[in-house]
Amino acid sequence: MHELSIAHSLVELAQQHLPPEATRVVAVDVRIGALAGVVGDALEFCYAIATEGTRLQGSILRVHDVPGAWHCVVCDAERTLDATFVLRCQVCGAPAGDLLAGRELELTSIEYDTAEDAPR
Ligand SMILES: [Zn+2]
């Protein structure tokens, strides 16, 4: 399952960016483009497996979907990918041009507690 290897990479990356003072990781946010070829639900499931035994264990993965978008050269306008996933301009029917968005697979933020956050 390729979501599992992606989950492992995300966990590794998040651990590299996690400051030493972080005591508990609450959540990790990722942006996933509609054309990235990643199933959000599957990734969330795999994340729980990938975090086992790491500093991220018990945290949740928050997936933020990014719709696909491209530039139509005929209309000179930005078009977004709709639910049909047909890569053609909805207005003039021209094939999709340069992709502007939709291939993202990015770690955007890590939410964590530090010892100072702990109740006294
Ligand atoms: Zn067009």
Residues whose N, C-alpha, C, O or C-beta is under 5 A from the ligand:
A	BS01	ZN	C72 V74 C75 C89 V91 C92 G93 A94
